[in-house]
Each structure stands twice: as structure tokens, then as C-alpha cells.
Amino acid sequence: MGAGVTVLAGVKIGDNVVVEAGAVVAQDLPANGVFAGIPARKIADLANDCG
């Protein structure tokens, strides 16, 4: 979570998620992504390679 992120009530954030500074999270965020903006939108995928 970057500085100044706002997460609205009831929103669920998945594992391995990056939210950029100043974003407003108004909907659930799925796992393994990078999100930014107002409202927060997916801007990139994160690999889930643990091996």
C-alpha cells in the first residue's frame, strides 16, 4: 500500500497486491496485481512463481 491510499468499507484485497500511492480502492481487488488510480484499476499482473 502506497501513501495516501483510501480503501472503502467492505472492500477485500487479495494476496500479493500492490496499490500505488493516492489510489482509491472502491471494489474488491483480485490477487497478484498492481493497481493505481481513482478508482483503482489493474495496471499490471504480478507473477506468482514461488519456485
PDB file of all heavy atoms in Angstrom:
ATOM      1  N   MET A   1       0.835  -1.175   0.000  1.00  0.00           N
ATOM      2  CA  MET A   1       0.000   0.000   0.000  1.00  0.00           C
ATOM      3  C   MET A   1       0.881   1.240   0.000  1.00  0.00           C
ATOM      4  O   MET A   1       1.738   1.390   0.871  1.00  0.00           O
ATOM      5  CB  MET A   1      -0.882   0.036   1.246  1.00  0.00           C
ATOM      6  CG  MET A   1      -1.902  -1.046   1.333  1.00  0.00           C
ATOM      7  SD  MET A   1      -3.194  -0.751   0.159  1.00  0.00           S
ATOM      8  CE  MET A   1      -4.325  -1.975   0.676  1.00  0.00           C
ATOM      9  N   GLY A   2       0.634   2.082  -0.955  1.00  0.00           N
ATOM     10  CA  GLY A   2       1.377   3.330  -1.010  1.00  0.00           C
ATOM     11  C   GLY A   2       0.779   4.363  -0.063  1.00  0.00           C
ATOM     12  O   GLY A   2      -0.285   4.158   0.523  1.00  0.00           O
ATOM     13  N   ALA A   3       1.446   5.472   0.079  1.00  0.00           N
ATOM     14  CA  ALA A   3       0.988   6.554   0.948  1.00  0.00           C
ATOM     15  C   ALA A   3      -0.322   7.144   0.435  1.00  0.00           C
ATOM     16  O   ALA A   3      -0.524   7.295  -0.767  1.00  0.00           O
ATOM     17  CB  ALA A   3       2.049   7.640   1.016  1.00  0.00           C
ATOM     18  N   GLY A   4      -1.224   7.444   1.337  1.00  0.00           N
ATOM     19  CA  GLY A   4      -2.450   8.136   0.983  1.00  0.00           C
ATOM     20  C   GLY A   4      -3.492   7.289   0.281  1.00  0.00           C
ATOM     21  O   GLY A   4      -4.413   7.818  -0.325  1.00  0.00           O
ATOM     22  N   VAL A   5      -3.377   5.967   0.358  1.00  0.00           N
ATOM     23  CA  VAL A   5      -4.380   5.080  -0.259  1.00  0.00           C
ATOM     24  C   VAL A   5      -5.651   5.106   0.579  1.00  0.00           C
ATOM     25  O   VAL A   5      -5.597   5.069   1.806  1.00  0.00           O
ATOM     26  CB  VAL A   5      -3.850   3.634  -0.366  1.00  0.00           C
ATOM     27  CG1 VAL A   5      -4.940   2.674  -0.784  1.00  0.00           C
ATOM     28  CG2 VAL A   5      -2.687   3.574  -1.343  1.00  0.00           C
ATOM     29  N   THR A   6      -6.807   5.184  -0.083  1.00  0.00           N
ATOM     30  CA  THR A   6      -8.104   5.121   0.585  1.00  0.00           C
ATOM     31  C   THR A   6      -8.778   3.822   0.176  1.00  0.00           C
ATOM     32  O   THR A   6      -8.924   3.555  -1.017  1.00  0.00           O
ATOM     33  CB  THR A   6      -8.993   6.312   0.173  1.00  0.00           C
ATOM     34  OG1 THR A   6      -8.316   7.517   0.523  1.00  0.00           O
ATOM     35  CG2 THR A   6     -10.341   6.254   0.859  1.00  0.00           C
ATOM     36  N   VAL A   7      -9.174   3.022   1.177  1.00  0.00           N
ATOM     37  CA  VAL A   7      -9.885   1.770   0.922  1.00  0.00           C
ATOM     38  C   VAL A   7     -11.281   1.918   1.512  1.00  0.00           C
ATOM     39  O   VAL A   7     -11.429   2.147   2.715  1.00  0.00           O
ATOM     40  CB  VAL A   7      -9.159   0.565   1.561  1.00  0.00           C
ATOM     41  CG1 VAL A   7      -9.920  -0.727   1.286  1.00  0.00           C
ATOM     42  CG2 VAL A   7      -7.731   0.465   1.047  1.00  0.00           C
ATOM     43  N   LEU A   8     -12.304   1.820   0.670  1.00  0.00           N
ATOM     44  CA  LEU A   8     -13.676   1.971   1.142  1.00  0.00           C
ATOM     45  C   LEU A   8     -14.113   0.758   1.954  1.00  0.00           C
ATOM     46  O   LEU A   8     -13.571  -0.341   1.804  1.00  0.00           O
ATOM     47  CB  LEU A   8     -14.607   2.186  -0.052  1.00  0.00           C
ATOM     48  CG  LEU A   8     -14.299   3.414  -0.915  1.00  0.00           C
ATOM     49  CD1 LEU A   8     -15.326   3.564  -2.018  1.00  0.00           C
ATOM     50  CD2 LEU A   8     -14.244   4.685  -0.080  1.00  0.00           C
ATOM     51  N   ALA A   9     -15.091   0.964   2.809  1.00  0.00           N
ATOM     52  CA  ALA A   9     -15.585  -0.079   3.711  1.00  0.00           C
ATOM     53  C   ALA A   9     -16.073  -1.296   2.933  1.00  0.00           C
ATOM     54  O   ALA A   9     -16.715  -1.163   1.887  1.00  0.00           O
ATOM     55  CB  ALA A   9     -16.715   0.467   4.572  1.00  0.00           C
ATOM     56  N   GLY A  10     -15.757  -2.476   3.447  1.00  0.00           N
ATOM     57  CA  GLY A  10     -16.232  -3.715   2.866  1.00  0.00           C
ATOM     58  C   GLY A  10     -15.428  -4.247   1.700  1.00  0.00           C
ATOM     59  O   GLY A  10     -15.724  -5.311   1.178  1.00  0.00           O
ATOM     60  N   VAL A  11     -14.411  -3.529   1.271  1.00  0.00           N
ATOM     61  CA  VAL A  11     -13.596  -3.949   0.140  1.00  0.00           C
ATOM     62  C   VAL A  11     -12.591  -5.007   0.587  1.00  0.00           C
ATOM     63  O   VAL A  11     -11.977  -4.887   1.641  1.00  0.00           O
ATOM     64  CB  VAL A  11     -12.862  -2.739  -0.484  1.00  0.00           C
ATOM     65  CG1 VAL A  11     -11.859  -3.182  -1.517  1.00  0.00           C
ATOM     66  CG2 VAL A  11     -13.864  -1.784  -1.096  1.00  0.00           C
ATOM     67  N   LYS A  12     -12.428  -6.052  -0.225  1.00  0.00           N
ATOM     68  CA  LYS A  12     -11.470  -7.122   0.067  1.00  0.00           C
ATOM     69  C   LYS A  12     -10.294  -6.996  -0.889  1.00  0.00           C
ATOM     70  O   LYS A  12     -10.475  -6.792  -2.083  1.00  0.00           O
ATOM     71  CB  LYS A  12     -12.128  -8.484  -0.092  1.00  0.00           C
ATOM     72  CG  LYS A  12     -13.236  -8.705   0.914  1.00  0.00           C
ATOM     73  CD  LYS A  12     -13.922 -10.019   0.694  1.00  0.00           C
ATOM     74  CE  LYS A  12     -15.092 -10.144   1.654  1.00  0.00           C
ATOM     75  NZ  LYS A  12     -15.954 -11.257   1.339  1.00  0.00           N
ATOM     76  N   ILE A  13      -9.095  -7.144  -0.339  1.00  0.00           N
ATOM     77  CA  ILE A  13      -7.873  -7.045  -1.133  1.00  0.00           C
ATOM     78  C   ILE A  13      -7.182  -8.401  -1.123  1.00  0.00           C
ATOM     79  O   ILE A  13      -6.898  -8.952  -0.058  1.00  0.00           O
ATOM     80  CB  ILE A  13      -6.949  -5.941  -0.589  1.00  0.00           C
ATOM     81  CG1 ILE A  13      -7.681  -4.593  -0.680  1.00  0.00           C
ATOM     82  CG2 ILE A  13      -5.642  -5.906  -1.352  1.00  0.00           C
ATOM     83  CD1 ILE A  13      -6.949  -3.436  -0.070  1.00  0.00           C
ATOM     84  N   GLY A  14      -6.926  -8.937  -2.318  1.00  0.00           N
ATOM     85  CA  GLY A  14      -6.312 -10.254  -2.453  1.00  0.00           C
ATOM     86  C   GLY A  14      -4.851 -10.278  -2.030  1.00  0.00           C
ATOM     87  O   GLY A  14      -4.239  -9.244  -1.749  1.00  0.00           O
ATOM     88  N   ASP A  15      -4.290 -11.488  -1.997  1.00  0.00           N
ATOM     89  CA  ASP A  15      -2.885 -11.674  -1.658  1.00  0.00           C
ATOM     90  C   ASP A  15      -1.990 -11.164  -2.779  1.00  0.00           C
ATOM     91  O   ASP A  15      -2.366 -11.168  -3.949  1.00  0.00           O
ATOM     92  CB  ASP A  15      -2.587 -13.165  -1.455  1.00  0.00           C
ATOM     93  CG  ASP A  15      -3.290 -13.739  -0.239  1.00  0.00           C
ATOM     94  OD1 ASP A  15      -3.551 -12.972   0.711  1.00  0.00           O
ATOM     95  OD2 ASP A  15      -3.572 -14.941  -0.243  1.00  0.00           O
ATOM     96  N   ASN A  16      -0.779 -10.727  -2.401  1.00  0.00           N
ATOM     97  CA  ASN A  16       0.240 -10.329  -3.370  1.00  0.00           C
ATOM     98  C   ASN A  16      -0.238  -9.174  -4.256  1.00  0.00           C
ATOM     99  O   ASN A  16      -0.116  -9.212  -5.475  1.00  0.00           O
ATOM    100  CB  ASN A  16       0.664 -11.538  -4.215  1.00  0.00           C
ATOM    101  CG  ASN A  16       1.989 -11.334  -4.899  1.00  0.00           C
ATOM    102  OD1 ASN A  16       2.851 -10.631  -4.383  1.00  0.00           O
ATOM    103  ND2 ASN A  16       2.164 -11.939  -6.059  1.00  0.00           N
ATOM    104  N   VAL A  17      -0.798  -8.151  -3.618  1.00  0.00           N
ATOM    105  CA  VAL A  17      -1.335  -6.987  -4.331  1.00  0.00           C
ATOM    106  C   VAL A  17      -0.515  -5.753  -3.965  1.00  0.00           C
ATOM    107  O   VAL A  17      -0.164  -5.553  -2.810  1.00  0.00           O
ATOM    108  CB  VAL A  17      -2.825  -6.763  -3.971  1.00  0.00           C
ATOM    109  CG1 VAL A  17      -3.319  -5.411  -4.436  1.00  0.00           C
ATOM    110  CG2 VAL A  17      -3.679  -7.864  -4.566  1.00  0.00           C
ATOM    111  N   VAL A  18      -0.233  -4.923  -4.969  1.00  0.00           N
ATOM    112  CA  VAL A  18       0.414  -3.637  -4.761  1.00  0.00           C
ATOM    113  C   VAL A  18      -0.581  -2.555  -5.147  1.00  0.00           C
ATOM    114  O   VAL A  18      -1.151  -2.593  -6.242  1.00  0.00           O
ATOM    115  CB  VAL A  18       1.689  -3.503  -5.636  1.00  0.00           C
ATOM    116  CG1 VAL A  18       2.292  -2.117  -5.488  1.00  0.00           C
ATOM    117  CG2 VAL A  18       2.696  -4.579  -5.286  1.00  0.00           C
ATOM    118  N   VAL A  19      -0.805  -1.593  -4.229  1.00  0.00           N
ATOM    119  CA  VAL A  19      -1.689  -0.461  -4.517  1.00  0.00           C
ATOM    120  C   VAL A  19      -0.822   0.788  -4.467  1.00  0.00           C
ATOM    121  O   VAL A  19      -0.195   1.082  -3.447  1.00  0.00           O
ATOM    122  CB  VAL A  19      -2.848  -0.368  -3.495  1.00  0.00           C
ATOM    123  CG1 VAL A  19      -3.761   0.795  -3.841  1.00  0.00           C
ATOM    124  CG2 VAL A  19      -3.642  -1.672  -3.459  1.00  0.00           C
ATOM    125  N   GLU A  20      -0.794   1.511  -5.565  1.00  0.00           N
ATOM    126  CA  GLU A  20       0.080   2.673  -5.671  1.00  0.00           C
ATOM    127  C   GLU A  20      -0.447   3.864  -4.872  1.00  0.00           C
ATOM    128  O   GLU A  20      -1.634   3.961  -4.585  1.00  0.00           O
ATOM    129  CB  GLU A  20       0.278   3.032  -7.138  1.00  0.00           C
ATOM    130  CG  GLU A  20       0.954   1.886  -7.875  1.00  0.00           C
ATOM    131  CD  GLU A  20       1.743   2.334  -9.075  1.00  0.00           C
ATOM    132  OE1 GLU A  20       1.782   3.530  -9.391  1.00  0.00           O
ATOM    133  OE2 GLU A  20       2.348   1.464  -9.715  1.00  0.00           O
ATOM    134  N   ALA A  21       0.443   4.767  -4.529  1.00  0.00           N
ATOM    135  CA  ALA A  21       0.132   5.925  -3.697  1.00  0.00           C
ATOM    136  C   ALA A  21      -1.031   6.732  -4.250  1.00  0.00           C
ATOM    137  O   ALA A  21      -1.132   6.958  -5.458  1.00  0.00           O
ATOM    138  CB  ALA A  21       1.366   6.818  -3.571  1.00  0.00           C
ATOM    139  N   GLY A  22      -1.930   7.141  -3.355  1.00  0.00           N
ATOM    140  CA  GLY A  22      -3.037   8.014  -3.722  1.00  0.00           C
ATOM    141  C   GLY A  22      -4.227   7.320  -4.340  1.00  0.00           C
ATOM    142  O   GLY A  22      -5.226   7.972  -4.645  1.00  0.00           O
ATOM    143  N   ALA A  23      -4.173   6.024  -4.516  1.00  0.00           N
ATOM    144  CA  ALA A  23      -5.282   5.294  -5.145  1.00  0.00           C
ATOM    145  C   ALA A  23      -6.496   5.254  -4.215  1.00  0.00           C
ATOM    146  O   ALA A  23      -6.375   5.324  -2.998  1.00  0.00           O
ATOM    147  CB  ALA A  23      -4.853   3.873  -5.489  1.00  0.00           C
ATOM    148  N   VAL A  24      -7.674   5.139  -4.825  1.00  0.00           N
ATOM    149  CA  VAL A  24      -8.916   4.948  -4.082  1.00  0.00           C
ATOM    150  C   VAL A  24      -9.462   3.586  -4.474  1.00  0.00           C
ATOM    151  O   VAL A  24      -9.843   3.365  -5.625  1.00  0.00           O
ATOM    152  CB  VAL A  24      -9.945   6.057  -4.391  1.00  0.00           C
ATOM    153  CG1 VAL A  24     -11.261   5.770  -3.691  1.00  0.00           C
ATOM    154  CG2 VAL A  24      -9.397   7.416  -3.964  1.00  0.00           C
ATOM    155  N   VAL A  25      -9.489   2.671  -3.504  1.00  0.00           N
ATOM    156  CA  VAL A  25      -9.939   1.307  -3.754  1.00  0.00           C
ATOM    157  C   VAL A  25     -11.421   1.223  -3.417  1.00  0.00           C
ATOM    158  O   VAL A  25     -11.796   1.272  -2.244  1.00  0.00           O
ATOM    159  CB  VAL A  25      -9.117   0.293  -2.935  1.00  0.00           C
ATOM    160  CG1 VAL A  25      -9.563  -1.123  -3.234  1.00  0.00           C
ATOM    161  CG2 VAL A  25      -7.627   0.461  -3.213  1.00  0.00           C
ATOM    162  N   ALA A  26     -12.261   1.107  -4.450  1.00  0.00           N
ATOM    163  CA  ALA A  26     -13.706   1.103  -4.270  1.00  0.00           C
ATOM    164  C   ALA A  26     -14.328  -0.269  -4.527  1.00  0.00           C
ATOM    165  O   ALA A  26     -15.504  -0.466  -4.232  1.00  0.00           O
ATOM    166  CB  ALA A  26     -14.342   2.137  -5.204  1.00  0.00           C
ATOM    167  N   GLN A  27     -13.552  -1.199  -5.101  1.00  0.00           N
ATOM    168  CA  GLN A  27     -14.043  -2.547  -5.401  1.00  0.00           C
ATOM    169  C   GLN A  27     -13.006  -3.559  -4.946  1.00  0.00           C
ATOM    170  O   GLN A  27     -11.835  -3.226  -4.785  1.00  0.00           O
ATOM    171  CB  GLN A  27     -14.274  -2.716  -6.908  1.00  0.00           C
ATOM    172  CG  GLN A  27     -15.353  -1.820  -7.458  1.00  0.00           C
ATOM    173  CD  GLN A  27     -15.524  -2.015  -8.962  1.00  0.00           C
ATOM    174  OE1 GLN A  27     -14.620  -2.480  -9.644  1.00  0.00           O
ATOM    175  NE2 GLN A  27     -16.681  -1.647  -9.463  1.00  0.00           N
ATOM    176  N   ASP A  28     -13.441  -4.809  -4.769  1.00  0.00           N
ATOM    177  CA  ASP A  28     -12.523  -5.881  -4.397  1.00  0.00           C
ATOM    178  C   ASP A  28     -11.390  -5.982  -5.417  1.00  0.00           C
ATOM    179  O   ASP A  28     -11.619  -5.826  -6.622  1.00  0.00           O
ATOM    180  CB  ASP A  28     -13.254  -7.217  -4.333  1.00  0.00           C
ATOM    181  CG  ASP A  28     -14.271  -7.273  -3.208  1.00  0.00           C
ATOM    182  OD1 ASP A  28     -14.300  -6.362  -2.359  1.00  0.00           O
ATOM    183  OD2 ASP A  28     -15.040  -8.247  -3.181  1.00  0.00           O
ATOM    184  N   LEU A  29     -10.178  -6.245  -4.920  1.00  0.00           N
ATOM    185  CA  LEU A  29      -9.016  -6.397  -5.792  1.00  0.00           C
ATOM    186  C   LEU A  29      -8.583  -7.862  -5.783  1.00  0.00           C
ATOM    187  O   LEU A  29      -8.314  -8.417  -4.723  1.00  0.00           O
ATOM    188  CB  LEU A  29      -7.852  -5.526  -5.304  1.00  0.00           C
ATOM    189  CG  LEU A  29      -8.111  -4.023  -5.200  1.00  0.00           C
ATOM    190  CD1 LEU A  29      -6.849  -3.310  -4.744  1.00  0.00           C
ATOM    191  CD2 LEU A  29      -8.618  -3.455  -6.505  1.00  0.00           C
ATOM    192  N   PRO A  30      -8.495  -8.481  -6.962  1.00  0.00           N
ATOM    193  CA  PRO A  30      -8.053  -9.876  -7.023  1.00  0.00           C
ATOM    194  C   PRO A  30      -6.553  -9.984  -6.729  1.00  0.00           C
ATOM    195  O   PRO A  30      -5.809  -9.004  -6.822  1.00  0.00           O
ATOM    196  CB  PRO A  30      -8.360 -10.278  -8.465  1.00  0.00           C
ATOM    197  CG  PRO A  30      -8.334  -9.003  -9.226  1.00  0.00           C
ATOM    198  CD  PRO A  30      -8.818  -7.941  -8.276  1.00  0.00           C
ATOM    199  N   ALA A  31      -6.124 -11.179  -6.403  1.00  0.00           N
ATOM    200  CA  ALA A  31      -4.716 -11.432  -6.064  1.00  0.00           C
ATOM    201  C   ALA A  31      -3.788 -11.202  -7.249  1.00  0.00           C
ATOM    202  O   ALA A  31      -4.207 -11.237  -8.406  1.00  0.00           O
ATOM    203  CB  ALA A  31      -4.575 -12.867  -5.565  1.00  0.00           C
ATOM    204  N   ASN A  32      -2.521 -10.954  -6.930  1.00  0.00           N
ATOM    205  CA  ASN A  32      -1.430 -10.894  -7.911  1.00  0.00           C
ATOM    206  C   ASN A  32      -1.557  -9.775  -8.931  1.00  0.00           C
ATOM    207  O   ASN A  32      -1.440 -10.001 -10.127  1.00  0.00           O
ATOM    208  CB  ASN A  32      -1.285 -12.241  -8.629  1.00  0.00           C
ATOM    209  CG  ASN A  32      -1.058 -13.373  -7.671  1.00  0.00           C
ATOM    210  OD1 ASN A  32      -0.277 -13.254  -6.743  1.00  0.00           O
ATOM    211  ND2 ASN A  32      -1.769 -14.462  -7.872  1.00  0.00           N
ATOM    212  N   GLY A  33      -1.762  -8.555  -8.456  1.00  0.00           N
ATOM    213  CA  GLY A  33      -1.857  -7.438  -9.384  1.00  0.00           C
ATOM    214  C   GLY A  33      -1.303  -6.153  -8.810  1.00  0.00           C
ATOM    215  O   GLY A  33      -1.097  -6.016  -7.608  1.00  0.00           O
ATOM    216  N   VAL A  34      -1.070  -5.204  -9.708  1.00  0.00           N
ATOM    217  CA  VAL A  34      -0.670  -3.848  -9.336  1.00  0.00           C
ATOM    218  C   VAL A  34      -1.819  -2.938  -9.733  1.00  0.00           C
ATOM    219  O   VAL A  34      -2.295  -2.989 -10.877  1.00  0.00           O
ATOM    220  CB  VAL A  34       0.623  -3.416 -10.063  1.00  0.00           C
ATOM    221  CG1 VAL A  34       1.002  -1.995  -9.691  1.00  0.00           C
ATOM    222  CG2 VAL A  34       1.763  -4.379  -9.762  1.00  0.00           C
ATOM    223  N   PHE A  35      -2.267  -2.106  -8.795  1.00  0.00           N
ATOM    224  CA  PHE A  35      -3.434  -1.255  -9.006  1.00  0.00           C
ATOM    225  C   PHE A  35      -3.078   0.195  -8.738  1.00  0.00           C
ATOM    226  O   PHE A  35      -2.290   0.496  -7.849  1.00  0.00           O
ATOM    227  CB  PHE A  35      -4.572  -1.690  -8.069  1.00  0.00           C
ATOM    228  CG  PHE A  35      -5.056  -3.090  -8.335  1.00  0.00           C
ATOM    229  CD1 PHE A  35      -4.403  -4.174  -7.782  1.00  0.00           C
ATOM    230  CD2 PHE A  35      -6.130  -3.314  -9.163  1.00  0.00           C
ATOM    231  CE1 PHE A  35      -4.825  -5.467  -8.035  1.00  0.00           C
ATOM    232  CE2 PHE A  35      -6.566  -4.600  -9.422  1.00  0.00           C
ATOM    233  CZ  PHE A  35      -5.917  -5.686  -8.863  1.00  0.00           C
ATOM    234  N   ALA A  36      -3.686   1.107  -9.512  1.00  0.00           N
ATOM    235  CA  ALA A  36      -3.434   2.533  -9.343  1.00  0.00           C
ATOM    236  C   ALA A  36      -4.634   3.316  -9.835  1.00  0.00           C
ATOM    237  O   ALA A  36      -5.439   2.818 -10.628  1.00  0.00           O
ATOM    238  CB  ALA A  36      -2.188   2.952 -10.125  1.00  0.00           C
ATOM    239  N   GLY A  37      -4.765   4.545  -9.357  1.00  0.00           N
ATOM    240  CA  GLY A  37      -5.761   5.451  -9.885  1.00  0.00           C
ATOM    241  C   GLY A  37      -6.955   5.676  -8.982  1.00  0.00           C
ATOM    242  O   GLY A  37      -7.058   5.157  -7.892  1.00  0.00           O
ATOM    243  N   ILE A  38      -7.861   6.521  -9.491  1.00  0.00           N
ATOM    244  CA  ILE A  38      -9.096   6.869  -8.800  1.00  0.00           C
ATOM    245  C   ILE A  38     -10.226   6.659  -9.793  1.00  0.00           C
ATOM    246  O   ILE A  38     -10.400   7.473 -10.700  1.00  0.00           O
ATOM    247  CB  ILE A  38      -9.078   8.333  -8.329  1.00  0.00           C
ATOM    248  CG1 ILE A  38      -7.878   8.574  -7.434  1.00  0.00           C
ATOM    249  CG2 ILE A  38     -10.384   8.688  -7.629  1.00  0.00           C
ATOM    250  CD1 ILE A  38      -7.648  10.026  -7.085  1.00  0.00           C
ATOM    251  N   PRO A  39     -10.975   5.590  -9.692  1.00  0.00           N
ATOM    252  CA  PRO A  39     -10.826   4.474  -8.763  1.00  0.00           C
ATOM    253  C   PRO A  39      -9.656   3.577  -9.184  1.00  0.00           C
ATOM    254  O   PRO A  39      -9.216   3.612 -10.334  1.00  0.00           O
ATOM    255  CB  PRO A  39     -12.145   3.713  -8.889  1.00  0.00           C
ATOM    256  CG  PRO A  39     -12.581   3.970 -10.297  1.00  0.00           C
ATOM    257  CD  PRO A  39     -12.119   5.380 -10.601  1.00  0.00           C
ATOM    258  N   ALA A  40      -9.187   2.758  -8.245  1.00  0.00           N
ATOM    259  CA  ALA A  40      -8.049   1.874  -8.528  1.00  0.00           C
ATOM    260  C   ALA A  40      -8.405   0.879  -9.628  1.00  0.00           C
ATOM    261  O   ALA A  40      -9.466   0.261  -9.600  1.00  0.00           O
ATOM    262  CB  ALA A  40      -7.648   1.134  -7.260  1.00  0.00           C
ATOM    263  N   ARG A  41      -7.516   0.770 -10.601  1.00  0.00           N
ATOM    264  CA  ARG A  41      -7.673  -0.180 -11.713  1.00  0.00           C
ATOM    265  C   ARG A  41      -6.375  -0.951 -11.868  1.00  0.00           C
ATOM    266  O   ARG A  41      -5.300  -0.443 -11.579  1.00  0.00           O
ATOM    267  CB  ARG A  41      -7.978   0.552 -13.013  1.00  0.00           C
ATOM    268  CG  ARG A  41      -9.299   1.286 -12.978  1.00  0.00           C
ATOM    269  CD  ARG A  41      -9.525   2.022 -14.281  1.00  0.00           C
ATOM    270  NE  ARG A  41     -10.629   2.946 -14.151  1.00  0.00           N
ATOM    271  CZ  ARG A  41     -11.863   2.694 -14.561  1.00  0.00           C
ATOM    272  NH1 ARG A  41     -12.132   1.553 -15.142  1.00  0.00           N
ATOM    273  NH2 ARG A  41     -12.814   3.594 -14.418  1.00  0.00           N
ATOM    274  N   LYS A  42      -6.498  -2.163 -12.386  1.00  0.00           N
ATOM    275  CA  LYS A  42      -5.319  -3.012 -12.574  1.00  0.00           C
ATOM    276  C   LYS A  42      -4.455  -2.451 -13.700  1.00  0.00           C
ATOM    277  O   LYS A  42      -4.940  -2.210 -14.800  1.00  0.00           O
ATOM    278  CB  LYS A  42      -5.745  -4.436 -12.903  1.00  0.00           C
ATOM    279  CG  LYS A  42      -4.617  -5.426 -12.893  1.00  0.00           C
ATOM    280  CD  LYS A  42      -5.142  -6.827 -13.126  1.00  0.00           C
ATOM    281  CE  LYS A  42      -4.351  -7.828 -12.351  1.00  0.00           C
ATOM    282  NZ  LYS A  42      -4.893  -9.174 -12.477  1.00  0.00           N
ATOM    283  N   ILE A  43      -3.168  -2.262 -13.392  1.00  0.00           N
ATOM    284  CA  ILE A  43      -2.256  -1.744 -14.411  1.00  0.00           C
ATOM    285  C   ILE A  43      -1.194  -2.767 -14.786  1.00  0.00           C
ATOM    286  O   ILE A  43      -0.495  -2.584 -15.781  1.00  0.00           O
ATOM    287  CB  ILE A  43      -1.597  -0.420 -13.979  1.00  0.00           C
ATOM    288  CG1 ILE A  43      -0.788  -0.595 -12.697  1.00  0.00           C
ATOM    289  CG2 ILE A  43      -2.653   0.661 -13.810  1.00  0.00           C
ATOM    290  CD1 ILE A  43       0.084   0.600 -12.353  1.00  0.00           C
ATOM    291  N   ALA A  44      -1.060  -3.841 -13.977  1.00  0.00           N
ATOM    292  CA  ALA A  44      -0.073  -4.879 -14.280  1.00  0.00           C
ATOM    293  C   ALA A  44      -0.393  -6.134 -13.495  1.00  0.00           C
ATOM    294  O   ALA A  44      -1.066  -6.092 -12.470  1.00  0.00           O
ATOM    295  CB  ALA A  44       1.336  -4.399 -13.939  1.00  0.00           C
ATOM    296  N   ASP A  45       0.106  -7.256 -14.009  1.00  0.00           N
ATOM    297  CA  ASP A  45      -0.001  -8.548 -13.319  1.00  0.00           C
ATOM    298  C   ASP A  45       1.318  -8.815 -12.606  1.00  0.00           C
ATOM    299  O   ASP A  45       2.383  -8.428 -13.086  1.00  0.00           O
ATOM    300  CB  ASP A  45      -0.256  -9.686 -14.307  1.00  0.00           C
ATOM    301  CG  ASP A  45      -1.650  -9.644 -14.898  1.00  0.00           C
ATOM    302  OD1 ASP A  45      -2.601  -9.350 -14.151  1.00  0.00           O
ATOM    303  OD2 ASP A  45      -1.790  -9.911 -16.102  1.00  0.00           O
ATOM    304  N   LEU A  46       1.221  -9.491 -11.475  1.00  0.00           N
ATOM    305  CA  LEU A  46       2.416  -9.956 -10.771  1.00  0.00           C
ATOM    306  C   LEU A  46       2.485 -11.457 -10.907  1.00  0.00           C
ATOM    307  O   LEU A  46       1.492 -12.155 -10.718  1.00  0.00           O
ATOM    308  CB  LEU A  46       2.352  -9.585  -9.286  1.00  0.00           C
ATOM    309  CG  LEU A  46       2.427  -8.114  -8.948  1.00  0.00           C
ATOM    310  CD1 LEU A  46       2.273  -7.908  -7.447  1.00  0.00           C
ATOM    311  CD2 LEU A  46       3.739  -7.522  -9.408  1.00  0.00           C
ATOM    312  N   ALA A  47       3.659 -11.959 -11.240  1.00  0.00           N
ATOM    313  CA  ALA A  47       3.847 -13.404 -11.357  1.00  0.00           C
ATOM    314  C   ALA A  47       3.725 -14.045  -9.979  1.00  0.00           C
ATOM    315  O   ALA A  47       4.147 -13.472  -8.982  1.00  0.00           O
ATOM    316  CB  ALA A  47       5.203 -13.700 -11.960  1.00  0.00           C
ATOM    317  N   ASN A  48       3.158 -15.230  -9.941  1.00  0.00           N
ATOM    318  CA  ASN A  48       3.014 -15.958  -8.689  1.00  0.00           C
ATOM    319  C   ASN A  48       3.934 -17.182  -8.719  1.00  0.00           C
ATOM    320  O   ASN A  48       3.521 -18.285  -8.406  1.00  0.00           O
ATOM    321  CB  ASN A  48       1.551 -16.374  -8.489  1.00  0.00           C
ATOM    322  CG  ASN A  48       1.277 -16.809  -7.063  1.00  0.00           C
ATOM    323  OD1 ASN A  48       2.068 -16.582  -6.178  1.00  0.00           O
ATOM    324  ND2 ASN A  48       0.155 -17.457  -6.864  1.00  0.00           N
ATOM    325  N   ASP A  49       5.186 -16.960  -9.112  1.00  0.00           N
ATOM    326  CA  ASP A  49       6.173 -18.041  -9.220  1.00  0.00           C
ATOM    327  C   ASP A  49       6.936 -18.165  -7.902  1.00  0.00           C
ATOM    328  O   ASP A  49       7.745 -17.318  -7.572  1.00  0.00           O
ATOM    329  CB  ASP A  49       7.173 -17.759 -10.345  1.00  0.00           C
ATOM    330  CG  ASP A  49       6.507 -17.644 -11.688  1.00  0.00           C
ATOM    331  OD1 ASP A  49       5.415 -18.229 -11.849  1.00  0.00           O
ATOM    332  OD2 ASP A  49       7.069 -16.975 -12.574  1.00  0.00           O
ATOM    333  N   CYS A  50       6.668 -19.221  -7.192  1.00  0.00           N
ATOM    334  CA  CYS A  50       7.328 -19.447  -5.896  1.00  0.00           C
ATOM    335  C   CYS A  50       8.302 -20.611  -5.995  1.00  0.00           C
ATOM    336  O   CYS A  50       8.420 -21.415  -5.086  1.00  0.00           O
ATOM    337  CB  CYS A  50       6.281 -19.701  -4.812  1.00  0.00           C
ATOM    338  SG  CYS A  50       5.244 -18.278  -4.486  1.00  0.00           S
ATOM    339  N   GLY A  51       8.971 -20.763  -7.084  1.00  0.00           N
ATOM    340  CA  GLY A  51       9.861 -21.898  -7.193  1.00  0.00           C
ATOM    341  C   GLY A  51      10.903 -21.641  -8.157  1.00  0.00           C
ATOM    342  O   GLY A  51      11.855 -21.926  -8.523  1.00  0.00           O
TER     343      GLY A  51
END
